[in-house]
Structures are given as C-alpha cells and as structure tokens.
Amino acid sequence: MISFGIFITGLLSVYLFNNLLLVAAGIFLIGCGFAVVEGTLSGLLSDVNPDETSKVMNISQMILSIGAVAGPFAALLLTDISGSWKVIFLLMIILFGLVLVYFTKLKFGGSISKVNDNNGLISLKLFKDSIFIFLCISIFIYVGIEEGVAFWLGTYFKDMYNAGNLGAYTLSGFWASMIIGRYLASRFYNKKDLFLKGGLIISLLFMIAALLLKSSAVANIICFAGVGLGFSAVWPIIISITADNYPKYTGTAMGIMMTFGAGGGIAIPFLVGLIANLSGIGTAFRVFPVLIFIILMVQRSFKSDKMP
C-alpha cells in the first residue's frame, strides 16, 4: 500500500509541477514505488501459487510484455488526440488510484505463511547461500542487458543504418517475441532448465548474428526479435527459482532481487553509453553477447539436485 502511494505521488509530482527538481524527484519516486510493487507482487504470486510459480511468473511477465508493446502506441495516440503528454500521467494516476483502492479490499486468507525468524537478519542469511548470490548476479546482468538493448536500440539503428525509426519498430518486435516466448514457457512450466539455458543460448546466437550481419537492417530486425524470444522466459524463471528455493522468505528475497535488477538496469546501459562514446554504438553492442555468456556460466554453477 505504501509503495503504491509513493508511486502515485511520483506521478502527481510530474503531472502537477514544472520545476525540474520536483519533476526529477517525481521520476525517482515512480521508480522507487514501482520497484517495490513489482517485487512484492511477484512474491505474492509465488506465495499464493506455490506449486505453479514458474507458470504464474511467465503469465504475469507475458502481460507485462503486452503492456510494453501496447503502452508506447497508446501513449502516442493519447498525446496526438489531446495535444499534451500530461493526459497520460493523469490517466495513470486515475488507474493506479483505482488499483490501490482495490488492493485495500483484497484479502488473501491463510494462503501466505508468516515467518518468525529470530536468528538475525533474513537478508544476511540469504547472502550466505551461494545459489542466492548466483541468482542475484544473473538478474543483475539480465535486467542490464534487457534495459541496455531497449535504451540503445534506437541509437544503434540511427548510427548503423541512418534509420532511427526502425529501432522503435525493432523494439516492439523485441517485446512482441517475448510475449510469445513467455506464453510457451507458461504452458510448459515444468521445463525450467530447458527454457532458461536454451533461451540464453538462443539469445546469444541471435545477438552474435546481429553483430555479424551489420550490412542488413532487415536481418538485424529479425535477429533482435530472436534475442527477445530467447530472453523471454529468463526473468520469470530466475524469479520462480528464487521463490521455490526460499519459500519462507519470498518477500525479502524478491526485494533483494529487484534491487539487483535495478542496479543492473542502471549500470549496464551506462557502460554501453560510455563505450559508444569512445568507440561507437556498434562496438558497444559487443558487450551484450559477453554478458549473456556470463549468465550462462553462472547458471552452470547451480547444482541440478538443488534446483527446484
């Protein structure tokens, strides 16, 4: 409830004020509120669906991907109709306000277990487990790659092919292929290892192909859609593995995972930007296959008998 309030406060700040500092503060509050809401809801989903964690995570992320594809087009349409970007924030304030009211009345009964742990901080206990550390590293790199590709794709197509608009269409294809992959992963949710490691290999191969086929914009569009397809189930499966491994501490574990994910979402796009300034965006994108390979190596560190 608090995080929804912080999120809505941030939206209001951006909507109401013209002062740069207040708008920046609003954006910061939006990020803070959203991160906690997403992490807590992911933990909640795993708590109320303990036997189908991977399935519900993939479904929830499939819906998120649908929003990621439809949202920008809806925003452009609303802006064209109203003539102002502020109508988008007003609509979000109303919608999230209604969601907040709904959640105040939502009851989960006895489905969520309570934990009484007097043996020190839960977070410190989690970080003593090597598997949890590997999961945190994986989510840090994965979110960093996802955000890095999404943030720099327009610049990539503008610099490489002088067609920045193609980057926007490619990004939509990237997210659309994630919808397909997450749907398939939700149908075959007992195949976690196949979708996780197989998906990373698919993304790695398509990313390498995109960098090798620089002369063709069409080939790159297809390749980045392939990257999205391979990536589709990675986030939900890493989160579901976390929930399955730490059922007593899902709230804390999810919060830490979201923190690491946010850190990756800041650090890796920033790194790509630095390399792009020094050597060009084409060189900067070579970071991505290296990072995907690192996630694959980290996943190999898990012992199969400890995997849920």
C-alpha positions in Angstrom: 0.0 0.0 0.0 2.8 2.4 0.9 4.6 1.7 -2.3 1.5 2.3 -4.4 1.2 5.6 -2.6 4.8 6.5 -3.3 4.3 5.6 -7.0 1.1 7.7 -7.3 2.9 10.6 -5.5 5.6 10.5 -8.1 3.1 10.6 -10.9 1.4 13.6 -9.3 4.7 15.4 -9.0 5.5 15.0 -12.7 1.9 15.9 -13.6 1.5 19.0 -11.4 4.9 20.7 -11.4 7.0 22.4 -14.0 10.1 22.7 -11.7 12.9 20.5 -12.9 13.9 19.3 -9.5 10.3 18.4 -8.5 9.9 16.5 -11.7 13.1 14.7 -11.2 12.0 13.8 -7.6 8.7 12.6 -9.0 10.5 10.3 -11.5 12.7 9.0 -8.6 9.6 8.2 -6.6 7.9 6.5 -9.5 11.0 4.2 -9.8 11.1 3.6 -6.0 7.4 2.7 -5.8 7.3 0.6 -9.0 10.3 -1.5 -7.9 8.8 -2.4 -4.6 5.3 -3.0 -6.0 6.7 -5.3 -8.7 8.9 -7.2 -6.3 6.2 -7.6 -3.7 3.6 -8.7 -6.2 6.0 -11.3 -7.6 6.5 -12.6 -4.1 2.8 -12.6 -3.6 2.1 -14.5 -6.8 4.6 -17.2 -5.7 3.1 -17.4 -2.2 -0.5 -17.9 -3.4 0.6 -20.3 -6.2 3.4 -22.3 -4.6 3.0 -25.3 -7.0 2.9 -23.3 -10.2 5.4 -20.5 -9.5 7.1 -20.6 -12.9 3.8 -20.7 -14.7 2.3 -17.7 -13.0 5.5 -15.7 -13.3 5.6 -16.3 -17.0 1.9 -15.3 -17.4 2.5 -12.1 -15.3 5.5 -11.2 -17.4 3.7 -12.1 -20.6 1.1 -9.5 -19.6 3.8 -7.0 -18.7 5.3 -7.6 -22.2 1.9 -6.9 -23.8 1.8 -3.6 -21.9 5.4 -2.8 -23.1 4.3 -3.3 -26.7 0.9 -1.6 -26.5 1.8 1.2 -24.0 4.0 3.4 -26.2 1.5 3.2 -29.0 -1.4 4.1 -26.6 0.7 7.0 -25.2 1.4 8.3 -28.7 -2.3 8.0 -29.6 -3.4 9.8 -26.4 -0.8 12.6 -27.0 -2.0 13.1 -30.6 -5.7 13.2 -29.5 -5.2 15.5 -26.5 -2.2 17.5 -27.7 -0.5 17.1 -24.3 1.7 14.3 -22.8 0.2 15.2 -19.4 -3.0 13.3 -20.2 -1.0 10.1 -20.0 0.1 10.8 -16.4 -3.5 11.8 -15.4 -4.8 8.6 -16.8 -2.1 6.6 -14.9 -2.9 8.5 -11.7 -6.6 7.5 -12.0 -5.9 3.9 -13.0 -3.4 3.3 -10.2 -5.6 5.0 -7.7 -8.4 2.6 -8.6 -5.9 -0.3 -8.3 -4.8 1.0 -4.8 -8.5 1.1 -3.7 -9.0 -2.4 -5.0 -5.9 -3.7 -3.1 -7.1 -2.2 0.2 -10.1 -4.5 -0.1 -8.3 -7.6 -1.3 -7.9 -10.5 1.1 -5.6 -13.5 0.8 -6.9 -15.5 3.7 -4.4 -18.0 5.1 -2.5 -18.8 1.9 0.6 -16.8 2.9 2.7 -18.2 5.7 4.1 -16.0 8.4 7.8 -16.3 9.3 9.1 -15.7 12.8 12.8 -15.6 12.4 14.9 -14.6 15.4 18.2 -15.8 14.1 19.4 -12.5 12.6 18.5 -10.5 9.5 16.9 -12.6 6.8 18.9 -10.8 4.1 22.2 -11.7 5.7 21.0 -15.3 5.9 20.1 -15.3 2.2 23.5 -13.9 1.2 25.2 -16.8 3.0 23.7 -19.1 0.3 25.9 -19.3 -2.8 22.8 -20.1 -5.0 21.1 -16.9 -3.9 24.2 -14.9 -4.8 24.3 -16.5 -8.3 20.7 -15.7 -8.7 21.3 -12.0 -7.8 24.2 -11.9 -10.3 22.0 -13.4 -13.0 19.2 -10.9 -12.5 21.7 -8.0 -12.3 23.1 -8.9 -15.7 19.9 -9.9 -17.3 18.0 -6.7 -16.5 21.1 -4.8 -17.5 21.1 -6.4 -21.0 17.3 -6.0 -21.4 17.4 -2.3 -20.5 20.6 -1.7 -22.4 19.1 -3.2 -25.6 15.8 -1.3 -25.1 17.5 2.0 -24.3 20.2 2.0 -27.1 18.4 0.2 -29.9 17.1 3.5 -31.5 20.7 4.9 -31.4 22.0 1.6 -32.9 19.7 1.8 -35.9 20.2 5.5 -36.3 24.0 5.2 -36.3 24.3 2.0 -38.3 21.6 2.5 -40.9 20.5 6.1 -40.5 17.0 4.9 -39.7 16.2 5.6 -36.0 12.5 4.9 -36.6 13.4 1.2 -37.4 14.8 1.0 -33.8 11.3 1.7 -32.5 9.7 -1.0 -34.6 12.5 -3.4 -33.7 12.0 -2.7 -30.0 8.3 -3.6 -30.5 9.3 -6.8 -32.2 11.7 -7.5 -29.3 8.9 -7.2 -26.8 6.3 -9.0 -29.0 8.6 -12.0 -29.3 8.9 -12.0 -25.5 5.1 -12.4 -25.3 5.2 -15.5 -27.5 8.1 -17.0 -25.5 6.6 -16.3 -22.1 3.3 -17.8 -23.2 5.1 -21.0 -24.3 7.1 -21.1 -21.1 3.8 -20.8 -19.1 2.4 -23.8 -20.9 5.5 -25.9 -20.4 6.4 -24.6 -16.9 8.0 -27.9 -15.9 10.8 -27.3 -18.4 12.6 -24.5 -16.5 16.1 -25.6 -17.2 15.4 -26.0 -20.9 13.7 -22.6 -21.3 16.4 -20.9 -19.1 19.6 -22.3 -20.6 18.2 -22.9 -24.0 16.8 -19.4 -24.1 20.1 -17.9 -23.2 21.8 -19.9 -25.9 19.2 -18.7 -28.5 19.7 -15.1 -27.4 23.5 -15.4 -27.5 23.4 -16.8 -31.1 21.0 -14.2 -32.4 23.0 -11.4 -30.7 26.2 -12.6 -32.4 24.3 -12.9 -35.7 23.1 -9.3 -35.4 26.6 -8.1 -34.9 28.0 -10.1 -37.8 25.2 -9.1 -40.2 25.7 -5.4 -39.9 25.1 -4.7 -43.6 21.5 -5.7 -43.4 18.9 -3.7 -41.3 16.3 -6.4 -42.0 18.5 -9.2 -40.8 19.2 -7.1 -37.6 15.4 -6.6 -37.0 14.9 -10.4 -37.2 17.9 -11.1 -35.0 16.8 -8.7 -32.2 13.3 -10.3 -32.3 15.2 -13.6 -31.8 17.1 -12.2 -28.9 13.8 -11.2 -27.3 12.3 -14.7 -27.9 15.3 -16.3 -26.2 15.2 -13.9 -23.4 11.5 -14.2 -22.8 11.5 -16.8 -20.0 14.8 -15.9 -18.3 13.4 -13.3 -15.9 10.3 -15.3 -14.8 12.3 -18.4 -14.3 15.1 -16.8 -12.3 12.4 -15.2 -10.1 10.5 -18.5 -9.8 13.7 -20.4 -8.9 14.3 -17.8 -6.1 10.7 -18.2 -4.8 11.0 -22.0 -4.9 14.3 -22.1 -3.1 13.3 -19.6 -0.4 9.6 -20.1 0.2 9.8 -18.7 3.8 11.4 -15.5 2.7 9.8 -14.7 -0.6 9.2 -11.0 0.3 12.8 -10.3 1.3 14.3 -12.4 -1.5 12.1 -10.7 -4.1 13.0 -7.3 -2.8 16.8 -8.1 -3.0 16.4 -9.5 -6.5 14.5 -6.4 -7.6 17.3 -4.2 -6.1 20.0 -6.2 -8.0 17.9 -6.0 -11.2 17.5 -2.2 -10.8 21.3 -1.9 -10.3 21.9 -3.8 -13.5 19.4 -1.6 -15.3 21.4 1.4 -14.3 25.0 0.1 -14.6 25.0 -1.8 -17.9 23.2 0.8 -20.1 25.6 3.4 -18.6 28.5 1.1 -19.5 27.2 0.7 -23.1 26.9 4.5 -23.4 30.5 5.0 -22.3 31.8 2.5 -24.8 29.6 4.0 -27.5 31.1 7.5 -26.8 34.6 6.1 -27.1 34.3 3.5 -30.0 30.8 3.8 -31.5 27.5 2.0 -30.8 28.4 -1.0 -33.0 31.4 -1.7 -30.7 29.3 -1.1 -27.6 26.8 -3.7 -28.6 29.5 -6.3 -28.4 29.2 -6.1 -24.7 25.9 -7.9 -24.8 27.0 -11.4 -26.1 29.8 -11.4 -23.5 27.2 -10.7 -20.7 24.8 -13.3 -22.0 27.7 -15.8 -21.9 28.5 -14.8 -18.3 24.9 -15.6 -17.3 25.2 -19.0 -18.9 28.3 -19.7 -17.0 26.7 -18.5 -13.7 23.7 -20.8 -14.4 26.1 -23.7 -14.8 27.2 -23.1 -11.2 23.9 -24.3 -10.0 23.9 -28.0 -8.9 21.0 -29.7 -10.5 20.0 -31.5 -7.3 19.5 -28.1 -5.6 17.4 -26.7 -8.5 13.7 -26.7 -7.8 
